[in-house]
């Protein structure tokens, strides 16, 4: 494994596309010295790098945007997108740039700096990221990976005392983001609305060649691409709903062509269960409320399908979109009934699920804690677990639900111990609650203390384990957590 950046070949397949697709850029160094906030050994291993590479003399310089090594030729990607339902003809990487690509174990990984300065797509922005939002993305991308949900990841986080203004003066940071590709739905939309079918076809060919090679032999490869992205996105939406994750800004420029969770801003995990939960303080109409995410996923796929119509017959595109709901329902019900410890998806199980969610909503029961505690209910228990029961307003109604639940458990093979073990590998004991991220942010920004980031990374990389020394993170959030608000600047 390389321990020096100079020993790495930073080629980038996307950079070989013509200038219509991207713009050459150079990162803007911080005025003040940069420091390493945190390094992620798990992602280093994913890239085939030794953890000692963080001690390379060039490391902080490269990943804070102060220097380039080897054959790095940074570029910013062009794309457009529908933002809150309105088409914006040019967006692009306004505060991100790709340094290159590392290939390891027959997989290419784009290495992208987020917050490294202005690009041709910055518009009126400064191209910077603040430490606050960078910590949130750094932690959450790893939390999602720990939950088994497809996501971009992050290699490291650097920080400087350079001042950046958002709602207030903050300090700047650079997040090093990693993914096989950062191509978005909006990457296709820009060429559709510009009436550039040749570029559209070339981008589709690139994505198929480098990321969906199995589709090259399909009778209609572009249709097969759309069908595959529809299924991946439907599964991703189901995984979000099962985990109680709200993205907050599901614009088409934030939707990955690979079905990854992309661009963490005002995200939040549902705590008191409410399908109308809005994690983004800027989303005044609730367009991207938690319960609206599956429909938003379909809406965004419809925009992608429209962008591909120069390559696909319209009727074929419509037929492909009609499969979305079936894919989503299949993955959602499988995931949710597994959270209940039920092996079979049938109407009886779905009814139990709906009844439980209705009671959770009425009682504002904690979503993750409720499902985790369910595993403690035995087939022959006379009463439910008191800690769980106390979350519900109508406890007699909940008792009746538990009787039906136990009856269903007795109808399937396997005992309580096996089921509990399976449920506890599906229902996390720990999620990244906003207050936890806020504590890490406050320590980092107020005291230059990064220990909480390290502690949370250990926890979130294994969210199903007990971690008895950190059990307090599994408790209900403190009262002050209700006052936390996150917006598009987060």
C-alpha positions as a printed Julia matrix, in Angstrom:
490×3 Matrix{Float64}:
   0.0     0.0     0.0
   1.39    3.45   -0.88
   2.42    5.68    2.01
   3.34    8.66   -0.19
   1.09   10.65   -2.48
   3.88   10.91   -5.06
   3.61    7.15   -5.6
  -0.06    7.33   -6.67
  -1.28    7.66  -10.24
  -4.13   10.18  -10.2
  -5.68    9.57  -13.61
  -9.34   10.48  -14.11
 -11.49    8.88  -16.8
 -14.04   11.71  -16.72
 -11.29   14.25  -17.41
 -10.72   12.6   -20.8
 -14.13   13.79  -21.98
 -14.15   17.04  -23.99
 -14.4    20.47  -22.41
 -18.18   20.49  -22.83
 -18.41   18.29  -19.73
 -16.1    20.04  -17.3
 -13.75   22.96  -16.76
 -10.1    22.9   -15.68
  -9.62   24.5   -12.28
  -7.02   24.96   -9.59
  -7.76   24.89   -5.88
  -7.34   28.13   -3.95
  -4.98   27.71   -0.98
  -6.06   28.93    2.41
  -4.5    32.19    3.56
  -3.94   30.7     7.03
  -2.21   27.37    7.71
  -4.34   24.25    7.34
  -4.53   21.4     9.82
  -5.84   17.86    9.62
  -9.1    17.55   11.53
  -9.63   13.84   10.93
  -8.4    10.99    8.76
 -10.54    7.96    7.85
  -8.44    4.76    7.75
 -11.39    2.74    6.43
 -11.61    4.86    3.28
  -7.84    4.87    2.92
  -7.96    1.07    2.82
 -10.77    1.26    0.25
  -8.41    3.27   -1.94
  -5.51    0.9    -1.36
  -3.61    3.44    0.74
  -1.69    2.85    3.93
  -2.89    4.91    6.89
   0.63    6.31    7.21
  -0.09    8.37    4.11
  -1.65   10.98    6.41
   1.9    11.72    7.58
   3.2    12.36    4.06
   4.68   15.85    3.85
   2.32   16.67    0.96
  -0.85   15.28    2.56
  -2.3    18.37    4.25
  -1.24   20.56    1.33
  -2.98   18.39   -1.27
  -6.17   17.85    0.72
  -6.51   21.47    1.77
  -6.07   22.68   -1.81
  -2.59   24.18   -1.36
  -0.67   21.99   -3.81
  -0.95   19.41   -6.56
   1.23   16.34   -7.04
   1.97   13.96   -9.87
  -0.36   14.29  -12.82
  -3.31   15.84  -10.98
  -5.39   17.9   -13.4
  -8.31   19.16  -11.3
 -11.64   19.82  -12.96
 -15.11   20.98  -12.0
 -18.08   19.15  -13.52
 -20.83   20.85  -15.49
 -24.45   20.0   -14.7
 -27.85   21.62  -14.38
 -30.85   20.58  -12.31
 -34.32   21.08  -10.97
 -34.09   22.83   -7.61
 -37.29   22.64   -5.57
 -39.15   21.89   -8.8
 -37.69   24.74  -10.88
 -35.17   24.14  -13.64
 -31.84   25.95  -13.26
 -29.97   25.82  -16.58
 -26.43   25.77  -15.22
 -25.18   24.72  -11.82
 -22.0    22.63  -11.81
 -19.38   22.1    -9.13
 -19.48   25.53   -7.55
 -17.37   24.6    -4.52
 -16.01   21.2    -5.49
 -13.34   19.94   -7.82
 -12.06   16.48   -8.71
  -8.33   15.98   -8.27
  -8.23   12.69  -10.11
  -9.04    9.04   -9.76
  -7.38    6.26   -7.78
  -7.8     2.73   -9.07
  -7.66   -0.13   -6.6
  -8.97   -3.69   -6.76
 -10.47   -3.09  -10.22
 -12.49   -0.12   -8.98
 -11.91    3.53   -9.76
 -12.52    6.15   -7.07
 -12.85    9.85   -7.87
 -11.1    12.03   -5.29
 -12.93   15.32   -4.89
 -12.2    18.38   -2.77
 -15.28   20.14   -1.44
 -14.66   23.72   -0.3
 -11.4    24.32   -2.15
 -12.3    27.63   -3.79
 -14.07   29.19   -6.74
 -14.78   27.44  -10.03
 -16.44   28.7   -13.21
 -19.72   27.41  -11.73
 -19.52   29.23   -8.39
 -21.81   32.03   -9.61
 -21.84   34.51   -6.71
 -20.46   32.02   -4.21
 -17.01   31.91   -2.67
 -16.39   28.24   -3.41
 -15.68   27.55    0.24
 -17.2    25.15    2.76
 -17.4    25.87    6.46
 -16.17   23.55    9.18
 -19.69   23.13   10.57
 -21.26   21.68    7.41
 -18.11   19.72    6.56
 -18.2    17.92    9.9
 -21.85   17.04    9.31
 -21.14   15.52    5.89
 -17.99   13.77    7.1
 -19.87   12.08    9.92
 -23.07   11.32    8.04
 -21.49    9.78    4.97
 -19.75    7.3     7.26
 -22.92    6.8     9.32
 -24.85    5.88    6.17
 -22.14    3.46    5.11
 -22.29    1.9     8.56
 -26.04    1.4     8.08
 -25.41   -0.35    4.76
 -26.84    2.46    2.62
 -25.01    3.38   -0.62
 -23.23    6.71   -0.21
 -20.28    8.84   -1.11
 -17.6     8.62    1.56
 -14.82   10.87    2.84
 -11.1    10.3     3.23
 -10.27   13.26    5.45
 -11.2    16.71    6.65
  -8.89   19.73    6.85
  -9.48   23.13    8.44
  -8.13   26.66    8.43
  -8.86   29.82   10.39
  -9.81   31.57    7.11
 -13.14   33.33    7.63
 -16.22   32.47    5.59
 -19.57   34.21    5.87
 -22.81   32.25    5.84
 -25.45   33.34    8.34
 -22.48   34.43   10.43
 -18.69   34.43   10.28
 -17.34   30.87   10.35
 -14.05   29.16    9.56
 -13.27   27.31    6.35
 -12.71   23.6     5.75
 -12.09   21.2     2.89
 -13.75   17.8     2.79
 -12.13   15.12    0.63
 -15.02   13.2    -0.86
 -14.73    9.78   -2.53
 -17.09    7.97   -4.95
 -16.83    5.85   -8.1
 -18.57    8.73   -9.89
 -20.12   12.08   -9.06
 -22.3    12.16  -12.21
 -25.82   13.31  -11.37
 -29.24   13.37  -13.01
 -28.53   17.03  -13.73
 -25.43   16.04  -15.71
 -27.81   14.7   -18.37
 -30.37   17.47  -18.04
 -27.94   20.2   -19.02
 -27.34   18.67  -22.46
 -31.01   17.87  -23.01
 -32.11   21.45  -22.38
 -29.23   22.79  -24.45
 -30.35   20.55  -27.31
 -26.96   18.85  -27.5
 -27.8    15.19  -28.29
 -24.22   14.29  -29.21
 -22.95   15.3   -25.77
 -25.9    13.54  -24.15
 -25.08   10.32  -25.97
 -21.4    10.61  -25.13
 -22.16   11.04  -21.44
 -24.51    8.05  -21.47
 -21.86    5.98  -23.24
 -19.29    7.05  -20.65
 -21.52    6.06  -17.73
 -22.36    2.69  -19.28
 -18.74    1.91  -20.19
 -17.26    2.85  -16.82
 -20.06    2.03  -14.38
 -22.61   -0.26  -16.01
 -20.48   -2.34  -18.36
 -22.98   -5.21  -18.21
 -25.47   -3.03  -20.11
 -23.31   -2.7   -23.21
 -24.73   -5.94  -24.59
 -28.37   -4.95  -24.03
 -30.63   -4.55  -27.08
 -31.39   -1.01  -25.95
 -28.46    0.03  -23.71
 -29.75    3.56  -23.0
 -33.13    2.21  -21.95
 -31.35   -0.42  -19.86
 -29.39    2.4   -18.21
 -32.59    4.21  -17.28
 -34.19    1.0   -16.0
 -31.17    0.24  -13.84
 -31.01    3.74  -12.39
 -34.75    3.57  -11.63
 -34.32    0.33   -9.7
 -31.24    1.57   -7.83
 -32.94    4.83   -6.9
 -36.11    3.05   -5.78
 -34.02    0.82   -3.53
 -32.13    3.81   -2.17
 -35.38    5.62   -1.34
 -36.62    2.5     0.46
 -33.38    2.27    2.43
 -33.68    5.92    3.44
 -37.23    5.38    4.66
 -36.33    2.21    6.57
 -33.45    3.99    8.31
 -35.51    7.11    9.03
 -33.12    9.28    7.02
 -34.28   12.58    5.54
 -32.01   14.12    2.89
 -33.49   17.6     2.88
 -32.54   18.78   -0.63
 -33.57   16.16   -3.17
 -32.94   18.33   -6.21
 -32.0    16.53   -9.43
 -28.45   17.87   -9.18
 -28.18   16.0    -5.86
 -29.26   12.64   -7.31
 -26.49   10.18   -8.17
 -26.58    8.23  -11.42
 -25.17    5.3    -9.4
 -27.88    5.37   -6.74
 -25.62    6.79   -4.02
 -26.6     9.17   -1.27
 -25.0    12.38   -2.51
 -24.5    15.92   -1.16
 -25.23   16.03    2.56
 -26.66   19.37    3.59
 -29.64   19.81    5.91
 -30.11   16.09    6.55
 -31.69   14.61    9.64
 -32.71   11.27   11.08
 -36.33   11.03   12.21
 -36.53   10.99   15.99
 -40.15   11.5    17.12
 -41.82    9.61   14.28
 -43.63   11.89   11.88
 -43.99   11.31    8.12
 -44.25   15.09    7.74
 -40.85   15.65    9.36
 -38.96   18.43    7.53
 -35.26   18.46    8.28
 -34.47   21.49    6.09
 -35.4    24.83    7.66
 -35.27   26.35    4.17
 -37.93   23.94    2.82
 -40.9    26.1     3.74
 -43.42   24.11    1.68
 -42.25   20.68    2.86
 -41.46   19.5    -0.64
 -38.77   17.19    0.69
 -40.43   16.11    3.94
 -39.52   12.61    5.08
 -42.73   11.02    3.82
 -42.43   12.77    0.45
 -39.02   11.32   -0.41
 -40.22    8.24   -2.36
 -42.44   10.42   -4.56
 -39.64   12.96   -4.97
 -37.39   10.14   -6.12
 -39.89    9.27   -8.87
 -40.27   12.93   -9.85
 -36.52   13.24  -10.22
 -36.35   10.03  -12.26
 -39.02   11.47  -14.53
 -36.72   14.45  -15.15
 -33.88   12.05  -15.96
 -36.1    10.04  -18.28
 -37.12   13.2   -20.11
 -33.47   14.17  -20.49
 -32.78   10.78  -22.09
 -35.63   10.94  -24.62
 -33.27   11.87  -27.49
 -31.77    8.4   -26.89
 -34.88    6.47  -25.81
 -38.4     6.12  -27.2
 -40.84    8.1   -25.07
 -43.15    5.12  -24.58
 -40.21    3.01  -23.43
 -39.24    5.7   -20.93
 -42.81    5.85  -19.6
 -42.93    2.07  -19.24
 -39.65    2.11  -17.36
 -40.94    4.75  -14.94
 -44.02    2.65  -14.25
 -41.77    0.01  -12.65
 -40.58    2.41   -9.95
 -43.43    1.92   -7.52
 -43.13   -1.86   -7.68
 -39.39   -1.75   -7.05
 -39.84    0.72   -4.2
 -42.66   -1.21   -2.52
 -40.74   -4.48   -2.73
 -37.58   -3.06   -1.13
 -39.5    -0.99    1.43
 -41.71   -3.8     2.68
 -38.86   -6.28    2.77
 -36.78   -3.83    4.76
 -39.51   -2.74    7.16
 -40.81   -6.24    7.89
 -37.24   -7.35    8.5
 -37.06   -4.55   11.09
 -40.02   -6.29   12.75
 -38.21   -9.62   12.61
 -40.68  -11.05   10.09
 -39.32  -13.33    7.4
 -42.21  -13.19    4.94
 -43.74  -10.2     3.18
 -47.52  -10.62    3.16
 -50.6    -8.53    3.8
 -50.79   -9.55    7.47
 -47.25   -8.35    8.07
 -47.84   -5.11    6.18
 -50.96   -4.49    8.28
 -48.96   -4.97   11.48
 -46.4    -2.49   10.19
 -49.0     0.14    9.3
 -50.68   -0.21   12.68
 -47.37    0.2    14.5
 -46.36    3.26   12.48
 -49.78    4.86   13.09
 -49.37    4.39   16.83
 -45.79    5.68   16.69
 -46.97    8.78   14.86
 -49.79    9.4    17.33
 -47.38    9.03   20.25
 -44.36   10.67   18.59
 -42.4     7.6    19.61
 -38.71    7.61   18.83
 -38.31    5.84   15.47
 -34.95    4.13   15.88
 -35.29    3.33   19.57
 -38.75    1.81   19.07
 -37.57   -0.66   16.45
 -34.44   -1.55   18.41
 -36.5    -2.29   21.53
 -38.96   -4.45   19.61
 -36.38   -7.22   19.48
 -36.79   -7.71   23.24
 -40.43   -8.81   22.86
 -40.66  -12.6    23.15
 -43.17  -14.9    21.55
 -44.66  -15.9    24.89
 -44.21  -12.71   26.92
 -47.31  -11.62   28.81
 -46.4    -7.95   28.63
 -44.26   -5.87   26.27
 -40.99   -4.28   27.26
 -41.89   -1.41   29.61
 -39.35    1.0    28.14
 -40.99    0.52   24.76
 -44.54    0.54   26.08
 -43.96    3.84   27.85
 -43.34    5.55   24.51
 -46.98    5.09   23.51
 -49.92    7.24   24.55
 -52.6     4.55   24.2
 -50.86    1.7    25.96
 -53.83   -0.64   25.89
 -53.96   -0.27   22.12
 -50.24   -0.96   21.96
 -50.72   -4.04   24.16
 -53.29   -5.37   21.69
 -50.83   -4.77   18.84
 -48.19   -6.7    20.76
 -50.57   -9.66   21.13
 -51.06   -9.74   17.36
 -47.31   -9.34   16.88
 -46.53  -12.29   19.16
 -49.09  -14.41   17.36
 -47.34  -13.65   14.08
 -43.92  -14.44   15.57
 -45.15  -17.86   16.71
 -46.25  -18.64   13.15
 -42.74  -18.43   11.7
 -39.76  -20.74   12.23
 -36.96  -19.88   14.6
 -36.9   -18.86   18.22
 -36.58  -15.51   19.99
 -32.79  -15.59   20.3
 -32.19  -16.02   16.59
 -34.78  -13.39   15.7
 -33.35  -10.89   18.18
 -29.88  -11.33   16.77
 -31.21  -10.75   13.24
 -33.25   -7.7    14.26
 -30.31   -6.16   16.07
 -28.27   -6.41   12.87
 -30.97   -4.42   11.05
 -32.17   -1.91   13.64
 -29.28    0.33   14.7
 -28.66    1.08   18.34
 -27.06    4.36   17.27
 -27.9     6.92   14.62
 -26.33   10.31   13.95
 -28.76   12.56   15.76
 -28.42   16.28   15.11
 -27.43   17.01   18.69
 -24.53   14.56   18.45
 -23.19   16.29   15.36
 -23.73   19.64   17.08
 -21.63   18.65   20.08
 -18.81   17.64   17.73
 -19.19   20.94   15.85
 -19.19   23.03   19.04
 -16.06   21.36   20.35
 -14.28   21.69   17.03
 -15.23   25.3    16.34
 -15.07   26.56   19.91
 -12.13   24.66   21.35
 -10.25   23.19   18.36
 -11.08   19.86   19.99
 -11.66   17.14   17.39
 -11.96   14.23   19.81
 -15.75   14.05   19.52
 -15.47   13.57   15.76
 -13.19   10.61   16.34
 -15.49    9.18   19.0
 -18.55    9.44   16.79
 -16.75    7.92   13.82
 -15.97    4.82   15.9
 -19.62    4.62   16.97
 -21.19    5.24   13.57
 -18.98    2.8    11.7
 -20.52    0.01   13.83
 -24.01    1.34   14.71
 -25.53   -2.08   15.45
 -23.01   -2.97   18.19
 -23.69   -2.23   21.85
 -20.66    0.02   22.62
 -21.43    0.0    26.38
 -18.9     2.79   27.03
 -20.97    5.06   24.76
 -24.46    3.85   25.68
 -25.63    7.38   26.47
 -25.73    8.09   22.73
 -28.59    5.57   22.45
 -30.73    7.5    24.94
 -33.41   10.01   23.92
 -31.93   13.33   22.77
 -31.64   16.15   25.32
 -34.34   18.82   25.44
 -32.06   21.44   23.91
 -31.81   19.35   20.73
 -35.27   20.58   19.67
 -33.83   24.04   19.08
 -31.32   22.85   16.45
 -32.21   23.99   12.94
 -30.4    23.11    9.74
 -30.85   24.79    6.38
 -29.37   24.74    2.9
 -26.27   26.46    4.3
 -25.73   23.47    6.57
